[in-house]
Amino acid sequence: MSADADARPDAVQQEPSPWVARFAPMVPEGGTVLDVACGSGRHARMFRDRGHPVVVLDRDVVQVSDMAVDPDVEIVARDLESGRPWPLEGRTFAGVVVVNYLHRPLFPALVRSVAPGGVLIYETFAVGNERFGKPSNPDFLLHRKELLIAVRPELQVMAFEDLEEQVPRPAVRQRVVAVRAG
Ligand SMILES: C[S@@+](CC[C@H](N)C(=O)[O-])C[C@H]1O[C@@H](n2cnc3c(N)ncnc32)[C@H](O)[C@@H]1O
């Protein structure tokens, strides 16, 4: 079951998340960025524009198939909830980006995928969002401070938000930016 199968009331978003765009400069210059559950690849595309090689990972890579012509783009098609091992074991990245996707068993793999000096940028819906619509399934809603707990103590938290917001639509969202000491 998709962690955000009920989170797609909107048209496919093409603009990068403001949170990811704001903290993108923290990713070491030229380092490879992993976009997990990349969807349209809006964040991978932003990092390519910034000169980073990217790895895009999703069970459905149709929306990023146009990126295959780029030698600095690696496309990995994988169902991350099949119970199979993490597909990128042993590899680390200057940036790991996860937006609007939650599958809790992946937390340890996401954290260990951050290279020394690298950055994890994670943002998705949180408990309380069910008051506003989808996603409303608790499996897809972060608990209070859950991202903080997931990244500590391995990573150092640089920014964190857990709030109700009205723009671009009413929602409860949680966000973290965390780095691994270099
Ligand atoms: C709401 S979209 C978010 C896309 C992108 N991160 C963004 O912010 O634009 C959720 C994405 O998770 C992917 N996804 C859902 N379940 C998955 C699974 N079991 N394995 C891999 N990807 C999955 C979907 O294919 C979809 O692209």
The ligand as an SDF file (V2000), in Angstrom:
LIG
                    3D

 27 29  0  0  0  0  0  0  0  0999 V2000
    2.5530   11.9850   -3.0310 C   0  0  0  0  0  0  0  0  0  0  0  0
    3.7770   11.3580   -4.1250 S   0  0  0  0  0  0  0  0  0  0  0  0
    5.1810   12.3800   -3.7120 C   0  0  0  0  0  0  0  0  0  0  0  0
    6.1430   12.5030   -4.8580 C   0  0  0  0  0  0  0  0  0  0  0  0
    7.3420   13.4020   -4.6220 C   0  0  0  0  0  0  0  0  0  0  0  0
    8.1070   13.0200   -3.4720 N   0  0  0  0  0  0  0  0  0  0  0  0
    6.9190   14.8370   -4.5080 C   0  0  0  0  0  0  0  0  0  0  0  0
    6.9600   15.3910   -3.4200 O   0  0  0  0  0  0  0  0  0  0  0  0
    6.5360   15.4130   -5.5320 O   0  0  0  0  0  0  0  0  0  0  0  0
    4.2090    9.8090   -3.3820 C   0  0  0  0  0  0  0  0  0  0  0  0
    5.1480    8.9850   -4.2190 C   0  0  0  0  0  0  0  0  0  0  0  0
    5.4590    7.7960   -3.5000 O   0  0  0  0  0  0  0  0  0  0  0  0
    5.5560    6.7440   -4.4060 C   0  0  0  0  0  0  0  0  0  0  0  0
    5.3170    5.4950   -3.6980 N   0  0  0  0  0  0  0  0  0  0  0  0
    4.1960    5.1560   -3.0350 C   0  0  0  0  0  0  0  0  0  0  0  0
    4.3130    3.9350   -2.5400 N   0  0  0  0  0  0  0  0  0  0  0  0
    5.5380    3.4820   -2.8970 C   0  0  0  0  0  0  0  0  0  0  0  0
    6.2270    2.2800   -2.6960 C   0  0  0  0  0  0  0  0  0  0  0  0
    5.6720    1.2630   -2.0380 N   0  0  0  0  0  0  0  0  0  0  0  0
    7.4800    2.1400   -3.1800 N   0  0  0  0  0  0  0  0  0  0  0  0
    8.0490    3.1650   -3.8580 C   0  0  0  0  0  0  0  0  0  0  0  0
    7.4360    4.3280   -4.1050 N   0  0  0  0  0  0  0  0  0  0  0  0
    6.1930    4.4910   -3.6360 C   0  0  0  0  0  0  0  0  0  0  0  0
    4.4710    7.0170   -5.4240 C   0  0  0  0  0  0  0  0  0  0  0  0
    4.7050    6.3170   -6.6250 O   0  0  0  0  0  0  0  0  0  0  0  0
    4.5830    8.5240   -5.5560 C   0  0  0  0  0  0  0  0  0  0  0  0
    5.4640    8.8680   -6.6000 O   0  0  0  0  0  0  0  0  0  0  0  0
  1  2  1  0
  2  3  1  0
  2 10  1  0
  3  4  1  0
  4  5  1  0
  5  6  1  0
  5  7  1  0
  7  8  2  0
  7  9  1  0
 10 11  1  0
 11 12  1  0
 11 26  1  0
 12 13  1  0
 13 14  1  0
 13 24  1  0
 14 15  1  0
 14 23  1  0
 15 16  2  0
 16 17  1  0
 17 18  1  0
 17 23  2  0
 18 19  1  0
 18 20  2  0
 20 21  1  0
 21 22  2  0
 22 23  1  0
 24 25  1  0
 24 26  1  0
 26 27  1  0
M  CHG  2   2   1   9  -1
M  END
$$$$
